[in-house]
Amino acid sequence: MSCVFIEGDGPVQQWIRRYLISFFMVWAFLFNTATFCGDLVLEREKRFKYLSHVLGLRKLPYWSANYAFDLMIFLIPLMIFFVVIFSMGERGKFLADVAGYIVIVLALFSVSFIGYSYLFSFMFQKSSTAFRLFPFFNMIFFFTLPTIPMNTRPDGALAQYICPLVSPFVAFFNCFFTK
């Protein structure tokens, strides 16, 4: 059973669809950051990097492989997502029409998202703390607080330039509403 408000191709229905897609994707990414951040804290906690250095692995291949693996972990579910969209046929028409745009936005977002999670991994000493607290830290300080100026004064410089620079989540959310 489909929702009555979302059926149709009018501007209101298009806006509702874009809002729901961006909202739920941002919430998924807010909680997904714990994986990338917590894994680095766990590596530091268990001294995996030191062990690999002792065994002869240099820093550049270590970080390149780590980053490539995290990109793969990020992109495989997205590929499955697009396969499901295109297999839905007419019901997935809205997303299929903007799939190219979404792929470009998510590819760029993945690079900043993983780097962002790596940057904040140095805040934590224990991986259990990173896994538990980092999603809520992101939700409060990097999504909820930056969206306040965007809702109160959306045309201001703070909402247009500073908030998207500070938070990758706000920038990703806004990508769905720009033409």
PyMOL commands that set and color helices and strands:
alter all, ss='L'
color gray80, all
select helices_A, chain A and resi 11-46+48-54+59-87+89-97+99-123+127-152+157-166+168-175
alter helices_A, ss='H'
color red, helices_A
deselect
rebuild
show_as cartoon
